[in-house]
Amino acid sequence: MARLNWVKSHMLAAAVASAATFAGSFALADDVSQERLLNADKEAGNWLHHHKNYSATRFSSLTDINKDNVKNLKVAWTMHLGGVEGGGIWSHGGLEGTPIVENGFMYVTDGWGSVYKIDAHGGKGVMVWKMDPKTDHDWAGAVACCGVDNRGVALWNNLVISHTLDGRLVATNKETGQVAWQRQVADPDKGEVITGAPLIVKDMAISGVGGAEYGIRGWVAATDLKTQKEVWRTHTIPVSYTHLDVYKRQRSTSSRILPMIAFAAAETIEPGPATVMTSGGVRSVSVSRIAIALRPGVPMSRV
C-alpha cells in the first residue's frame, strides 16, 4: 500500500458535492450496541465499522453524491491534526485511519494512536476533544517494522476503542475524551506492534498483531470489553513445521461454522529469500500469506 504523502497527512479534508447534504437516518441512541453494529447498513448516514459493515463491503447507500455530480466535489473544510512527527528509525508518521462517523461526529486517529473527535455538523469541522495515549515515540518507533501508522477506531457502547503502536488497547469515553481503561495486548520488546483498527464482535475487541518482518509469531486476540480481560489468543502460525497438518484440519473445521471471523495473515518462516534487520542482526526470511476463519467464541486451539 502506497504511503500517503506525509505533508498532506497534516490535514483531514472533507470533500462534498455542492448539492450534497448528510442523508439517511441517524440512530437516536448514543450507545453503540451489538444490534446497531449488526444492522449498520440501516444507518445510511453513519459509518460505524472500519469497513462499513461486518461484510466489509465499504459501500455507502447514500445517493447525494453520484456519478453525475461527483465532478463538483470540492474541499469544504480542512483541519490540522498533527501526529505526523517521527520517532525511532522513522522520519515521520502517517495518517491512514478510516474515519468512523456517528450522528455527525467523526472519530479519526493519527499514526501514534491519538484519537480525535470532530463535530462535522453545519458544513465545517470543529474539534471536540483529542485523546493522546502518550506513546513513546523513540521506543515504539524503533520497533515498528513498517512505519508509524494507525488504521482507525471502533465504537462500543459509550466508548471509543483504539490501538496504539506500542501494543495497547485503549477505551476512551465518547463524550469526554477521557481514557476509561487500557491494557497491554502486544509486546513491543519482541517486535510486536499494532496498527490495525479493532473489530468489535459480541462485546469483544479483536486485535491483530503486526511485525512479521521481524520474525514474530503472529496472533489474533480477543479482549472482553466488560471485564477488560483477554478471552482468547490464537496464533496464526504453528510453533514448528510438524504442527502444519493440525492447523490445516482446524482451519477447515472452523470455516464451516457461522458466525465466524475471516482474516488474512502474513508470517515469516526461515529460511527464505528476503533479508531483514532484527535486534539479533541480519537474517533471511520468506513471507507466507494465508487466510484463517475463526468463530469469535471458540478460537482454534493453541499450538
N, C-alpha and C positions, 0 to 999 in steps of 0.2 A: 504494500500500500504506500503510495507516494505521500511523503510528509507535506503538510500544509506549509506554505511559506511562512516562516516564523515572524516576519514583520507584520503580515496580515493577521496573524493569530493574536495580535494585541486587541483586536476588536471583534465583537459579536455583531453581525449585521442582520437585520430583519428586512427581507425584501418582500414587498407586496405589490399586487397589481393596483392600478389607480382606482378600480371599481371594487376591489376586494374588501371584505369585512370578515370578522370572525363568524363562522357558521356552525350549525349543528347544535345539539342540545347539551348543555353543561349539567353535570350532576349537581344536585343541590347539596348532597352530603360532602363534608370536607374530608372525612376519613376515607382512605383508600382500602377497601375490603377485598377479600379474595373474590367475592362475587363481581365487584367492579372490574377487577383485573381479568376475570374470565370473560366478561362482556365488554371489553374495552372498545370493540368496534361500534357499539351502540352509542358511544360518546364521541360523535364525529369531530367535535371541536377540541377534543383533548388528545394528548399523545402520552398515554400512561405507561407504555412499555418502551424499552430501548428500541425494539423492532416493531412498534405499534401494537402488536398483539402476540399471543403465545404461538401463533403460526409463523411469526416473523415475516409477514408479508411486506411490511414497510409501505403499505398502500393507504393513502388517505382518501376517504369518500367525499371530501369537500369538493365543491364544484365552482366556487367563485373564481378560482384560478384554473384556466383551461387552455387548450391548445390555441384558442383564438385570441386570448388576451395576454398570454404569457410574455409576449414581446413587450408589453407595457410595464413589466416588473421594474421597480426602481428601489433604491435604498430608502427606507422610511426613517430609520434611526440606527445609530451605532452606539456602542458602549465600550469604554476602555476597561478591560478586566485585569490586565496584568497576568501574572502567573507564568510568564514565559522565560523567566530568568534561569540561567544554567546552574549546574551543580555537578560535582564529581567529574566525570570524563565528558559531560555533555555541555555544550556551549549555550544551549537554550532549551526551553521546554516547548511542548506543543499544545494545541487547542483542538482536540479531536473528539470531544464528547458530543453525543447526540442529545439535544435539549429535550427534557421531559416537560410537558405542558399540561397544567390542570387549571381549569376555570380562569384562564387569562394570566396565570402566573407561570413563569418559566424557571426551570432549575437546570443549571449548567455547571460544568466543572472545568478546572484548568489541570495541567499536567501533574501538578504536585498534590492534587486531591482536594483543593479548596472548592467549596460548593457555594454558588451564588443563586439567590432567589431574586428574580426580576419581575416587576409588575409591568406587563405588556398591554394593559388596558389603555384605551384612548389614543392608540397610534404612536405611542412613544414608550421608551423603556426607562423605568425608574428602579434603581437598586433598592431592595427591601432589606436584605442582610447578606453578609458573607461569613461563611464558616471556614476558618483556617485551621487545619489539623496539625500545623507546626511540624511538617515533615522535615527532617534533617536533610538539607539539600546535598551536602557533601557526602554524607553516608549513603543515603538512598541513591543518589545519582551515580555513585561509584559502582553499585552492584546491579544497576538496571542494564539489562542486556541490549535493549533496543530503543532507548530513548526515554525521555520524561513525558509520559502520556497517561491519559485517563479517558475512558470511553463514556462516562456518564453515571447517573444515579438511578435509583428505583424508589418508588413510593410504597409505603406500607402503613396503614392506619394514619396516625398524625406525624409520622416520621419520614425523613429523607434518608435513605440507606445508600452509603457510598463506600468506596475503597480508597486506600492511599497507596502510593508507590511502595512504601516500606511494609506493606502487607497487613494493614489494619482494616477492620470492618467498623464503620462509624455510623451511628444513628443520631440524626440531628432533628430537633424539634422543628416541625414545618413552619410554625408560626413565629417563633422567637429566634431561630438560628442557633440556639444553644445545644451543645452536644449532650445527648441524653445518656449515652454509654458508648464504649468502644472496646474491641477485643482484638488481640493479635491472631491473625489467621495464617499468615505465611512467615517464613523465616528468612530475612534478607541475608543473614550470615552464611546461608547456603547458596546464595544467588537467587533466591525466590523473590519475585515481585508480583504485584497485582496491578494490571492496567485495565482489565475488562470491567464492564458495568455489572453489578449484581443482578441476579434474576430472582424474583420473589415467587415461591411456589408453596402453597399450603402453610403460610406463616413461617416459612424458612427462607433464608437468603442463601442462594447458591453462589459460591465463589470458585473461580478457576485461577490457577497459578500460572505465571509466566517465568521464563528463564531457561527454556530448553537449550538455548545456545551455550549455556554454561554447564550443561550436563546434569541438571537437576532431574529428580524423578517426579514427573507431573502428577497432579491430583485435582480432583473436584471435591469440594466440601460443602456441607450444609450446616448453617447456624440457625438454631431455634430463636426467633426474634422475641419470643415471650420470655424465655429463660436466659438468653444471651449465651447459651452453651452449644457446643458442637454436637450435632446429631449423628453425623457420619462423615467419613472421608474415604473416597475411592481413588486409588492410584490408576493412572491411565497407561502405565507400562509395568510389566512384571519385574520382579526382583532379578530374575535371570531368564535365559532363553528356555529353560526347562518348564517354565510356567506359561509359555505362549499358548499351548493347547488348552489349558484351563481357561485362559482369557477368551479364547475363541468360543468355547462352549458357553461361558457365562454371558458373553455378548449376544449370542444367538438366542439364548433363553429370554433374556430381559427385553430383547427387541420385539418380542411377540406380545408383550403385556402393556396395556394402556391404563392410566396415563403415564407418560414417560418423558424424560428429558433427553434430547439428542444433541450432541456437540461434537466438534472436531478437535483433534489433538495432534500436536506435532512434538515428537520426542527425539532425543539424541541417543544413538546406540553406537558404541565403539566396535570395531574401527570403521572409518569412513573417509571420504574424500575432503570434507570440509575441515578447515583449521580455525580454531577459536582460541582466545586468550581466557584463561581461568586463573583463580588465585594460586593454583599449583603450577602454572606455566602454560605452555602451548600444547594442545593435543588435537587429534583429529577425531571427527565425529561424522556420522551420517544422520540425516533427518528422515524420520518415518512419519507419515501422516495417516491418521486413522479416524474413523467415526465410531462413537460409542453412544448407546442409549441406556438410560437408567430410569427406574421407577423412583420418584422422589423419596418415598418412604422406605424403599428396600434397595439399597445400593448393592453393587457387586461385592463379593467377599474380598476382604483384604488379602493380598498375597505378598 
